[in-house]
Amino acid sequence: MHIPNINFTTEEEFIDQMYENAHDINVRMLIAIEMAMLIYDYEPVIAYLNDDYELRLEHTEWINNLERTLEYFEGTEEYDKCIETVTLLKKVKTFLGKDLVN
């Protein structure tokens, strides 16, 4: 399971690196959230920043980020990843719905 490492020193470099690594980050988003639901990790690691910080995604942001991931894969015409994202979105909504009840 590849976790992207984003190296930067300025905000501009950070933004550039995020664009350059967009595919890896979006694929990682799918994998990380899927795994997080299996092991009840509510803040999975999405990427490493400068080798020593972790970029994590709180469960309250999973749906918003998956919707952006879907837009990314639609834009790159990776329809198999679109299907995977929509399926995961449904699972996340169910998972979080159950979590909110308990």
FENPE-V422701 format. One record per helix or strand. SS is the DSSP state (2 for helix, 1 for strand). FROM is the first residue (numbers start at 1). LEN is the number of residues. If there is no record, write none. Layout:
# FENPE-V422701
ss: {SS | SS}
from: {FROM | FROM}
len: {LEN | LEN}
This chain:
# FENPE-V422701
ss: {1 | 2 | 2 | 1 | 1 | 2 | 2}
from: {4 | 11 | 22 | 43 | 53 | 59 | 79}
len: {3 | 10 | 18 | 7 | 6 | 17 | 23}
